[in-house]
Each structure stands twice: as structure tokens, then as C-alpha cells.
Amino acid sequence: MINKINLNHSLIFFLTINLLTFVFYYLKVDSIPPFICLFFILTLGISHGALDNLKGKKLFQLLNFSKFILFYPTYILIGVSVILLWINFPLIMLLFFLAIASYHFGKEDTQFLIKNENSFIQFSYLLKGLLIIFAPLHFHFNETVSIFKFLLIENEIFFSFLGILEKYKLIKIGILLSSLSTIYFFCKNYNFDRTTIILDYFSILLLNFHFEPLTAFTAYFCLLHSIRHIITLANELDDQNIKNGLNLFLIKSLPLTTLTIIFFGLAFFWLINQYSLDNVIFKLIFIGLASLTFPHILLEYFLEKNERKTN
């Protein structure tokens, strides 16, 4: 059932993106204001990780570790450490974040279709997710570079390297590798449900072709990636009634989502005295997401690893 729901979701997303592209092209608009992007990311986007406390409880049970109260300070400590490391080593953290994000997006958007995973599959997840990174660089190179500069990146060698990638069309190699990985996942043990992969691929390309990077990323992250993860969580909460599962998700995710929004709000009022509004928004979105992504991915990794041991 979950595969069919995800296929329908991908089809709706694909048709919606085509419609929005037509409308925005007619209106000669290629972006939405950054503060609207921030609103969607803070509400719909980050909420898909708002059940990590329940996953943490499950992990502690698998490890036979009773002091669950330690989960929260550990999770927060990892997030804060990411921010501090980004402030001191922005280029290293950006590159690490882009690699981790590529793997995460490639895996989370595909894993529900894959039964048996091995090292090659894991590497293919990374290649598939490269599309999220390289598509904006290909279609909107200068705008993407400007975003990097908002994220405390000042290393001229890095920007020169990006210029070489763009000049000699090497960014297309990244897109080609992602395309080959997409074709591999589509053809491997083919069934009609795998049409989801192709729909997602063309949706992401179309988004980045027409819209500026932040708008394209927001649409992908909130309306495709996050909703897909929410559907998975809702199915885990109630695999007999997806609507009830969604209701349970909304109730259970509200506390952590609200708490995260409060932290982002405090960060906003601290940063706004030092940077312009757009600069603050880009920092909150991408550095903030990095601080949430690392503990989220670590939790997913250790939970999956220990679940496999018990099966």
C-alpha cells in the first residue's frame, strides 16, 4: 500500500510542479520570497523529523539502555556542535553537509522500493541524491554560489574550483551520474511502482530549470521529501489506516516541531542585529538544517543497524 501512496504522491507533485511552472512562467516569476520559504521549511519541512524522540526511545530499548532522558541532551549537543564547527570550519562543514545530504535525499526518496541493500546500493543512493546539489549549480550557477557566500564561505580557492567545474561542464558529470543511478533503481527488479523514481527525477529537474535555487529546494524538501517521510511515519504509526496514522503523526510531532521553531526564532532575533534579512534566512535554513540533519541521520543509522541485528 505504501508504494502506491508514494506513487500517487509523486504523480500529484509532478503535475503540480508542471502547473506551477506554467503559471509562474506566464507571470514572469521564478521565485518566492525567502521568508515564505523559511515558513514552509520550519513547519512542513522540519516536522518530518519531529518523531526522532520516539525513534530514540526505540533505539534505547534495542540497546537495553534505560536512561532515555540522556537522548535529548545528546541530540541537542550534536546539533549545537554542528553549528559551532560550521562557524569555525565553514568550508569543510559545507562539503560534508552536501555529501551527507546527497546520500540522505537519495536514500530516503528511494529506500521504500528497495528490498535488499548492499554497499553498491548505498553508494547508488549517494549518486542519486547528487541531483539535488548539482541541478541548481547547473541551471543557476551564480545564484547558487551566492547562497554559499551567505553560509560563511569565504575561501576563494573553493569558488575558483566551482568556476572550473562550471567552465568545463563538469557539473554535468554529476547530473549524469545521478541520472544513471536513477535509471539503475528504476530498472532493478522493475515494477510499475518504480515509476515514482522517474517522476521525482523530472520534477526535480523542472523545479531547478525554472525556479531559483531556494524556491526549488523548498518545494522539493517540503512537498516531496518531507511529505514522503511523513507518509512512511504515518504508515508505521498505523499500517491499517493511513488517515489515522497521519492524525497520530500530527499530534506526536507537534511538541518537537514547536520547540524547534522557538529555537529558530531565538536564532533569528540574535542574527538579525548582525546581518541583512535575506542573509539571516539563508543561514537559518541551511546551517539550521545541517544542525538538525546530522543527529537525525545518525539516529536513523544506529536504529537501522540495531534493528537488523534483532531480525
C-alpha positions as CSV (number, residue, x, y, z in Angstrom):
1,M,0.0,0.0,0.0
2,I,2.8,2.4,0.9
3,N,4.3,2.1,-2.6
4,K,1.0,3.0,-4.3
5,I,0.5,6.0,-1.9
6,N,4.0,7.2,-2.7
7,L,3.5,6.8,-6.5
8,N,0.3,8.8,-6.3
9,H,2.1,11.5,-4.2
10,S,4.9,11.7,-6.8
11,L,2.4,12.0,-9.7
12,I,0.5,14.8,-7.9
13,F,3.8,16.5,-7.1
14,F,4.9,16.2,-10.8
15,L,1.6,17.6,-12.1
16,T,1.6,20.4,-9.6
17,I,5.2,21.4,-10.5
18,N,4.2,21.4,-14.2
19,L,1.2,23.6,-13.4
20,L,3.1,26.0,-11.2
21,T,5.9,26.3,-13.8
22,F,3.4,27.2,-16.4
23,V,1.7,29.8,-14.2
24,F,4.9,31.3,-12.9
25,Y,6.4,31.5,-16.4
26,Y,3.2,33.3,-17.6
27,L,3.6,35.7,-14.7
28,K,7.3,36.1,-15.4
29,V,8.2,35.0,-11.8
30,D,10.9,32.5,-10.9
31,S,11.0,32.6,-7.1
32,I,9.0,33.2,-4.0
33,P,10.2,35.5,-1.1
34,P,12.8,33.8,1.2
35,F,10.7,34.4,4.3
36,I,7.9,32.3,2.8
37,C,10.5,29.5,2.0
38,L,11.6,29.7,5.7
39,F,8.0,29.4,6.9
40,F,7.4,26.2,4.8
41,I,10.7,24.7,5.9
42,L,10.0,25.5,9.6
43,T,6.5,24.0,9.5
44,L,6.2,21.3,6.9
45,G,9.9,20.7,6.3
46,I,11.4,20.0,9.7
47,S,8.2,18.3,11.1
48,H,9.2,15.1,9.2
49,G,12.0,14.7,11.8
50,A,9.8,15.5,14.8
51,L,9.3,11.9,15.8
52,D,13.0,11.3,16.4
53,N,12.3,11.2,20.1
54,L,10.2,8.1,19.5
55,K,12.9,6.6,17.3
56,G,15.4,7.4,20.0
57,K,13.3,5.6,22.6
58,K,13.1,2.6,20.3
59,L,16.9,2.6,19.9
60,F,17.5,2.8,23.6
61,Q,15.2,-0.2,24.0
62,L,17.1,-2.2,21.4
63,L,20.4,-1.3,23.3
64,N,18.8,-2.2,26.6
65,F,19.7,1.3,27.8
66,S,17.2,2.6,30.4
67,K,18.3,6.2,30.8
68,F,16.3,7.6,27.9
69,I,16.5,11.1,29.4
70,L,20.0,11.3,28.0
71,F,18.7,11.1,24.5
72,Y,17.6,14.8,24.5
73,P,20.9,16.4,25.6
74,T,22.9,14.1,23.3
75,Y,20.7,15.0,20.3
76,I,20.9,18.8,21.1
77,L,24.7,18.5,21.8
78,I,25.3,17.1,18.3
79,G,23.2,19.8,16.7
80,V,25.0,22.6,18.6
81,S,28.3,21.0,17.8
82,V,27.5,21.2,14.1
83,I,26.8,24.9,14.3
84,L,30.0,25.6,16.2
85,L,32.0,23.5,13.8
86,W,30.3,25.4,10.9
87,I,31.3,28.8,12.3
88,N,34.9,27.7,12.7
89,F,35.3,25.4,9.7
90,P,32.6,26.5,7.2
91,L,34.0,25.1,4.0
92,I,34.7,21.6,5.5
93,M,31.2,21.5,7.1
94,L,29.6,22.7,3.8
95,L,31.2,20.0,1.8
96,F,30.5,17.3,4.4
97,F,26.9,18.5,4.7
98,L,26.4,18.4,0.9
99,A,27.7,14.8,0.8
100,I,25.6,13.7,3.7
101,A,22.5,15.5,2.3
102,S,23.0,13.8,-1.1
103,Y,23.1,10.4,0.5
104,H,20.2,11.2,2.8
105,F,17.9,12.5,0.0
106,G,18.9,9.7,-2.4
107,K,18.2,7.1,0.2
108,E,15.0,8.4,1.9
109,D,13.3,9.1,-1.5
110,T,14.1,5.6,-2.8
111,Q,14.6,3.1,0.1
112,F,10.9,2.1,0.3
113,L,11.2,0.5,-3.1
114,I,14.4,-1.5,-2.3
115,K,14.2,-4.9,-0.5
116,N,17.9,-5.9,-0.3
117,E,20.6,-3.3,0.4
118,N,24.3,-3.7,-0.1
119,S,27.4,-1.4,-0.4
120,F,26.7,-0.7,-4.1
121,I,23.1,0.2,-3.3
122,Q,24.3,2.6,-0.6
123,F,26.7,4.2,-3.0
124,S,24.0,4.5,-5.6
125,Y,21.8,6.4,-3.1
126,L,24.6,9.0,-2.8
127,L,24.8,9.3,-6.6
128,K,21.1,9.6,-7.0
129,G,21.0,12.4,-4.4
130,L,23.6,14.4,-6.2
131,L,20.9,15.8,-8.4
132,I,19.7,17.9,-5.6
133,I,23.1,19.5,-5.3
134,F,24.2,19.7,-9.0
135,A,20.9,20.7,-10.7
136,P,20.9,24.2,-9.1
137,L,24.6,24.6,-9.9
138,H,23.9,23.7,-13.5
139,F,20.8,25.8,-14.1
140,H,21.5,28.8,-11.7
141,F,25.3,28.8,-11.1
142,N,25.7,32.4,-9.9
143,E,22.6,32.3,-7.6
144,T,23.9,29.0,-6.0
145,V,27.3,30.5,-5.5
146,S,25.7,33.5,-3.8
147,I,24.0,31.1,-1.4
148,F,27.3,29.5,-0.5
149,K,28.7,33.0,0.3
150,F,25.8,33.6,2.7
151,L,26.9,30.5,4.6
152,L,30.2,32.0,5.8
153,I,32.1,30.5,2.9
154,E,35.0,32.9,2.0
155,N,37.6,30.5,0.5
156,E,38.4,31.9,-2.9
157,I,40.0,28.6,-4.0
158,F,36.7,26.9,-3.5
159,F,34.9,29.4,-5.7
160,S,37.6,29.1,-8.3
161,F,37.1,25.3,-8.2
162,L,33.4,25.8,-8.7
163,G,34.2,28.1,-11.6
164,I,36.3,25.4,-13.2
165,L,33.5,22.9,-12.8
166,E,31.1,25.3,-14.5
167,K,33.5,26.4,-17.3
168,Y,34.4,22.8,-18.3
169,K,30.9,21.5,-18.0
170,L,32.0,19.1,-15.2
171,I,28.8,19.8,-13.2
172,K,27.0,17.8,-16.0
173,I,29.0,14.7,-14.9
174,G,27.4,14.9,-11.5
175,I,24.0,15.1,-13.1
176,L,24.9,12.3,-15.5
177,L,25.9,10.0,-12.5
178,S,22.7,10.9,-10.8
179,S,20.7,10.1,-13.9
180,L,22.5,6.7,-14.3
181,S,21.7,5.9,-10.7
182,T,18.1,6.8,-11.2
183,I,17.9,4.6,-14.3
184,Y,19.5,1.8,-12.3
185,F,17.0,2.0,-9.5
186,F,14.1,2.2,-12.0
187,C,15.2,-0.9,-13.9
188,K,16.3,-3.0,-11.0
189,N,13.5,-5.6,-10.3
190,Y,11.2,-3.4,-12.3
191,N,7.5,-3.0,-11.4
192,F,5.1,-0.1,-12.1
193,D,5.6,1.4,-8.6
194,R,9.1,2.4,-9.6
195,T,7.6,5.0,-11.9
196,T,7.9,7.1,-8.7
197,I,11.6,7.4,-9.3
198,I,11.3,8.7,-12.8
199,L,8.5,11.2,-11.8
200,D,10.7,12.5,-9.0
201,Y,13.7,12.9,-11.3
202,F,11.9,15.0,-13.8
203,S,10.1,17.0,-11.1
204,I,13.5,18.0,-9.6
205,L,15.0,18.9,-13.0
206,L,11.9,21.0,-13.9
207,L,12.0,22.8,-10.5
208,N,15.6,23.7,-10.9
209,F,15.3,24.7,-14.5
210,H,12.6,27.3,-13.9
211,F,12.9,28.4,-10.3
212,E,15.7,30.0,-8.4
213,P,17.7,27.6,-6.1
214,L,16.0,28.4,-2.7
215,T,12.5,28.2,-4.2
216,A,13.3,24.9,-6.0
217,F,14.9,23.4,-2.8
218,T,12.0,24.5,-0.6
219,A,9.4,22.9,-3.0
220,Y,11.4,19.7,-3.2
221,F,12.3,19.5,0.6
222,C,8.8,20.3,1.9
223,L,6.4,18.9,-0.7
224,L,8.3,15.8,-1.9
225,H,11.0,14.7,0.6
226,S,9.3,15.7,3.8
227,I,5.8,14.5,2.8
228,R,7.2,11.2,1.7
229,H,8.9,10.7,5.0
230,I,5.7,11.7,6.9
231,I,3.7,9.2,4.9
232,T,6.2,6.5,5.9
233,L,6.0,7.5,9.6
234,A,2.2,7.6,9.4
235,N,2.2,4.1,8.0
236,E,4.4,2.9,10.8
237,L,2.0,4.5,13.4
238,D,-1.0,2.8,11.9
239,D,-0.4,0.5,8.9
240,Q,-4.1,-0.3,8.7
241,N,-5.4,3.2,8.4
242,I,-3.1,5.8,6.8
243,K,-5.5,8.7,7.7
244,N,-5.4,7.8,11.4
245,G,-1.6,7.4,11.1
246,L,-1.4,11.0,9.8
247,N,-3.6,12.2,12.6
248,L,-1.3,10.5,15.1
249,F,1.7,11.9,13.4
250,L,0.3,15.5,13.7
251,I,-0.3,15.1,17.4
252,K,3.0,13.4,18.2
253,S,5.1,15.7,16.0
254,L,3.7,19.0,17.4
255,P,5.8,19.3,20.5
256,L,9.2,19.0,18.9
257,T,8.2,21.0,15.8
258,T,7.1,23.8,18.1
259,L,10.3,23.6,20.2
260,T,12.4,23.7,17.0
261,I,10.5,26.8,15.7
262,I,11.1,28.5,19.0
263,F,14.9,27.9,18.8
264,F,14.9,29.1,15.2
265,G,13.0,32.2,16.3
266,L,15.6,33.0,19.0
267,A,18.4,32.5,16.5
268,F,16.6,34.9,14.1
269,F,16.5,37.7,16.6
270,W,20.1,37.2,17.5
271,L,21.3,37.2,13.9
272,I,19.1,40.0,12.6
273,N,21.3,42.5,14.5
274,Q,24.4,41.3,12.6
275,Y,23.2,40.5,9.1
276,S,20.6,41.5,6.5
277,L,17.2,39.8,6.5
278,D,17.9,37.5,3.4
279,N,21.4,36.7,4.9
280,V,19.8,35.6,8.1
281,I,17.2,33.5,6.4
282,F,19.7,31.6,4.3
283,K,21.8,30.9,7.4
284,L,18.8,29.7,9.3
285,I,17.6,27.4,6.5
286,F,20.9,25.7,5.6
287,I,23.1,25.9,8.7
288,G,20.0,25.3,10.8
289,L,19.0,22.3,8.6
290,A,22.6,20.9,8.9
291,S,22.3,21.1,12.7
292,L,19.1,19.0,12.5
293,T,20.2,16.7,9.7
294,F,23.4,15.3,11.4
295,P,21.7,14.0,14.6
296,H,18.7,12.8,12.5
297,I,20.9,10.8,10.1
298,L,23.0,9.4,13.0
299,L,19.8,8.2,14.8
300,E,18.5,6.6,11.6
301,Y,21.8,4.8,11.0
302,F,22.1,3.4,14.5
303,L,18.4,2.4,14.6
304,E,18.6,0.6,11.3
305,K,21.9,-1.1,12.3
306,N,20.4,-2.4,15.6
307,E,17.1,-3.4,14.1
308,R,19.0,-5.6,11.6
309,K,20.8,-7.3,14.4
310,T,17.5,-8.3,16.1
311,N,15.9,-9.6,12.8
